[in-house]
Amino acid sequence: MPKRSAGLLIFRQTAGYLEVFLVHPGGPFWARKDDGAWSIPKGLMEQGEDPLEAAKREVFEEVGSKIEGNFTWLGEYRQPGGKTVLVWSIEADVDADAVVSNTFQIEWPPRSGKMRAFPEVDRAGWFRLDEAQQKILKGQQQVLFDFVKRLKP
């Protein structure tokens, strides 16, 4: 069975623009990647966990912010690697400069025998929708398309 993740597309209105909140993955593989590397905050659901609660937990683990409010279901999105991501949108304001992420460990450099810890998220930012389309992972672009469709009357 494919892995399932849950996440939030967080948005805000500022200076007449709609912006979405994206996170950049930490670790050496992503260090020099920018366009096409960013993501909505999301992560794996635990066995039996409520998907929306998992999405809120993952945001807290990845950026250090608790998000509450009126969540809107966006959909289920199959990623190129086979994982399915369940996504809700919510209007909220998160301080992108104050991100505090949990960490993961990998052997680095490869085959060195040395384990190093890296943050799951090394930075975050607010992007207008046109910028976000350039920054977000290809497999998550449909999330933005569906979000925009829901905004139009």
N, C-alpha and C positions, 0 to 999 in steps of 0.2 A: 504494500500500500504506500503511495507517495506521501512524503512528509507534508505536514500542513503548518502554515504559519499564520499569524494574525498581526495586523498593523493598522495604523491610523494615518490618514491624510489630513494633516493639521493645516488650517488656512486662516488667513486674517485679511482684513481690508486696511490698507494704509496709504495715505496720500493719494487716494483715488485709484489705487491699484489693488488687485487681488494677488496675494502672495501665498505660496505653499512652503511648508517647512520640510527640508530634506536633510538627511544625515550622510556623512561620508564614512565608509568603513575604514576601521583602523587596521594596522598590520602592514607588513612589508609588501605584500602583493599589490595593495591599493595605493601605496604611498605616492606614486608619481602619476596616478590616473585621476582625471577630473571629469571631463565630459563623458557621459555614459557610465559613470561610476557611482553616483549618488542614489539614495533610496529613501522611501518613506521609512520611519521607524517601525520595525517589525521583528518578529522572531518566532521560534518554534513554540507550538502549543504543547502543554504538558498533557499526559493521558487523562482524559475526563474533564479537562479544564474548559470552562465556558469561553468561547472564542473572543467575545468582547473584553472579558476580564483579562484574557491572555494578551490582547492588543494593548490594553492600558498598562499591564505589568511590564511588557516589553518596552514601551515608551519610557517608563520610569527607570528600567535597568539601563537603557541606552543613552538617555539624556538627563536623567535625574529630576524629571518633572512629572507630577501627578496631574492627569488630565481628567476633568469631569465636565459634564454638560449634556447637551442633546446630540447624540451620535446618530449619523445617518448612514445606513447600509449602502455601500457602493457596489460590492460584488465579490465574486470569487475569481481569482486570476491564476492561470497555470503559467508557471515560469519555465524558461527554456530548459532548466535542469530537471524538470518534472515536479517540483514542489508546487503546491497550491497555496496562495496567499488570500486570506479573507480580509477585506478592507472596509473600514468605516471612515467617514469624514467627520470633522468637528472643527468649529471655529474656536480658536484659542490663541493665546499669545505666549510663546515660549522664548526665553532669553537664549538665543543661539550662542552667545558668548560665554554662557555659564554652564555649558554642557558638562555633565559628570557621568562618565560611562563605566560600566563594569568591564572586566578584562577577560582575555582568553590567553591560553599558553600554547605555543608551538615551538618546535625545534627550529632555531634560527641562529646562524645560517643553516641551510639544509645539510643534513648528514654531519653536523658538527657535534652532535651529542649534547648541545647546550639548549636548555629550554628558556624561552623568554616570554614575558607577559606583554601584551599589547592591548590598548583599549578597543572595545568592540566598535566604538564610534570615535574618530579622532577630531571631527569638527562637524558643525551644523550650520545651516544658513537658511535665510528666507529668500525665495526667488519668485519673480513674476512668472506667470504661466509660460511665456515664450522662453524664458531662461531655463525654467524647470524642465521643459521638453528636451533641452540640450544636455542637461546635467543628469537626469534620471536614467537608471538602467533601462535598456531596451525592453526588457521583459515587464517593466512597470509603466511604460508609457500609456498603456490602455487605461490604467487607473486615472491618469490625468485627463484623458479623452472623455471617459465616463463622467468624471467630476464636472467638466465643463458642460457636457450635455445636460446634466441635472440643473445647472444654473440657469440655462436658457428657458424662457417660458414656453 
